[in-house]
């Protein structure tokens, strides 16, 4: 996974996060999406839906659970 510096993270727009309101789970590349998906077990059900939707938008289909 490419390292995301603090400055680069601050420059990301809210739409580049799975949870834009809280700026959680940056979705900069495929590795970050996989990392966000691995943290779904700690996310609320609403956050899980947002992570899955963002993954589909960014990199195509993801199987429904």
N, C-alpha and C positions, 0 to 999 in steps of 0.2 A: 504494500500500500504506500502510495506517495505520502510523504510527510506534509501535513497541512500546518503551516506556521500560523501564529496568532494573527499576524497582519493579513495573511491570505484569507483566514477564516472571517475576519471582520469585514473584508471586502466582498464576501459572498452576499448575494441578495437573499432575502428571506425565502424566495421560491426554491433556493438551492438546498433547503433543509427539509427533512421529512416532517418536522414539527416547527413550522416557521415562526409561530408566536413565541416559542421559547428558544428558538435557534438551536434546536437539538438535532443530532444526527445529520451532519453535513453529507450531502450526496454529490461529491465532487467527481468521483469516478467509480468504476465497478467495485473496486476494493472497499471504498467507503460504504457503498450500498450493502455489500456482503457483511461488513462490520455492523452496520445499523440493523440488518436483519438478525444478526446473532444476538443483539441486545433486546430483541422483541420480547423475550421472556420476562424482562424487567419493565417493559413499557405497559401502559394502560391499554385496554382494548381499543380505545379511540386512537392512541398513538400507533398501535400496530396497523390499523387500517390505513393511517396516513403514510406509514413507512412502506407498506405494500403498494399503495397507489403511486407513491413517488418512484418506487423501483420500476413499476410498469411504465410510467411516463418516461423515465430516464433511459431505460435499457430494455424495453420490450416486455413481453408477457412474463408473469410469474404465476405458478400454479396456485390456485385457491386452496385454502386449508379447510 
